[in-house]
Amino acid sequence: MRDVPWYDPQTTAERHAQGREAWWYLHAGNVNPTPNMFVGYDPGQLRTLLGPMAHQAGVDGFLYYRVDRWYGHPILDDGPLSTWDPRTWNTYAGDGSLLYPGRDGPIPSIRLENVRDGLEDYNLLESLREAIDGAPTGTDPALPAKARRLAGAKDVVTDTYEYVWVPAAYRDWRTDAIKVTTRLRPEGAQR
């Protein structure tokens, strides 16, 4: 297991060759340009981290140490102009708190929703790879070539420090991946 900035593809390959998993994680020491869970960071970073960045890296899982770090915080029940202090560790806001204590139970953060979206994008990339492998005979060779480029995610992620920050560019890449996945599947095939 490695934290995201020190991810090493060789270590991941060695673990996989041994039949072991390779996970990565974040902590308060991981700061921009490495994506993180902090309030004030672009929430799209989490989607990129857990979607195309994780898929490209070949990691098998993601560890995050907790989602409810509310030490001494009251229930959030005073509306949108809350006095809630988002600091959870020193001056960091949001580290360890992806949910907030609401009157009727936990309240999800936008950051948590971006975690979910990133995992969905990871699954989209898995579906795209399956579609490439199962492309029908006679498929125009340009389509699988485009699919392989999209599956590599280089349009949106170069490495753990360099990735697209423009939501429209990410959305365009994702839309293309969906369209190509759909076109590669044989008619009537459901997954």
N, C-alpha and C positions, 0 to 999 in steps of 0.2 A: 504494500500500500504506500502510495506517495501523495504528497499534496500537489495540487495542480501545477504550480510554477516549476516544480522539480520533476515533473513527469519525464520518464525516460523510456522511449519506445523499445530499447534493447532489453530493459528489465521486464517490460510487459511481454515481449516475445519469449524471453527465457521462462517466465512463469507459465505462459501458455504451453510451451514445449514440455514442461513438467506436468501438465494436466492441472495446473493451479490457476486460480483467478487472479486478476490484477484490478484493484480498485484505486480510486483516488479520492481526495477529500480537500476541504477548505478549512481554514482557521483564521483568527483575527490578524495574523501576520501576513496574509495574502491580500495585497492591495493593488489598486489599478496600476497597470492595465490588466492584471489578472482579474477575471470576474470574481465577485463575491456576493454575499447575502446582505450587505449593509444597506440600510435606509440611505437614500441619497445617491446610490450607485444606479446606473441605468438598469432597470429591471430586465431589459432584453438580454443583458449579459448572461443571466441565469438560463434563459432559453437557449442561447448559443452554447453555453458550457455543457448543459445536459443533453443537448440534441446533437448538432453536427460536430462539436468539438470532442465530445465523449465518443461518438461513433468513429470519427476519424482516428482517435487515439487507440481505439480497440479495447478500452477499459470495460470491465464486466459489471462494475457497480460504482456507486457513489456513497460515501459515508459523510453524514453531517451529524454533529454530536448532539444537538437537541433543537427542538422547535418551539419550546415554551419557556424561555428564560425570562421570568417575570418577577424576580426577586423583589419583594416589597412593593410591587405595583398593585394598585387597587383594580377592581373590575372596571372596565371601560364602559361607563354608562352616562357620560356627560355630553354626548353629541359630537358634532363635527369640530367644535372649538374646544376640544378636550385639553386638559392640562397634562396629559400623558407625556412622560419623559421617555423617549425611545432609546436612550443610552442603556446598553446592557453590559458593556465591559469597557471600563475607562471612558474614553471619549467616543468609542464606536457605538453606533446606533443600529440596532437590528441584529447584531450577532447573536445567534441562538434563539431568535424569536421570529418564527414565521407565522405564528398564530398569536392572537391577542385574547386576553380574558374578557369575554363579553358577559353581559347579564344573563343571557340564555345559553351560554356555552362558548366554545372557542370561536373567534372570528378570524377567517383566513386573511392573509396579507396579499397584496398584489404580487409580491415576490414569490409566495407559495404558488400562485396561479401560473407564474412564469416557469417555475420548476415543473409543474404539470405539463405545460406547453412544450418545454424542452424534451421531456420524456416521450411525448407524442411525436415530436420531430425525429427522435432517435428511432422510434418504431416505424415512422415513414421511411427512413433510410434502410431499415431492415426489409421492409416491403419492396422497396425499389431494387435492392440486391436480389431478392427472390424473383422479382419480375424479370430482371436481366437473365438470371439462370434459367427461367422457364419460358423465355421468349419463343414464340412459335417459329417453326422452320419457315423460311422465306421472308422473315422480317427484314425491312430495309436496314442495312448495316449501320446507317447513320443514327438510327434511333437508339440501339444499344450503346453506341459510342457516346451519344449525348447523355444517356442514363449513367454510364460509368463516370463521366465528368461530374454530373450532379451528385452522385453517390460519394464521390471523393470529397465533396463539400469545400473545395479550394476557393470557390466563388465567395464563401462567407467566412472561412477559417483558414488562416495560414499556420498559426500555432497558438499556444496558450497565452500569448501576449498580443497577437495580431489577429483581429477578426473584424467583421463589418459592424459598424456602429450606426448605420443608416437603416432604419426600420423598413423602408420601401425596398432596398436592395435585398434584405433578408426575405421579405415577403415574396419578391419576384423569384428568388431561388426556390423557395418552398412551393410556390404555385407551379413552377416548371417541374419540380420533382413529382408533384401529385399528377400532373398531366402526363408526364412520361411513364410513370408507373401504370396509370390507367391504360395508356396506349399499348404498352408491352404485354399486358395480360391477354390471354386468349379470350375470345368472346364467351361470356357466360361464366367465366371463372370467378368464384367468390372466395375471398380470404378474410 
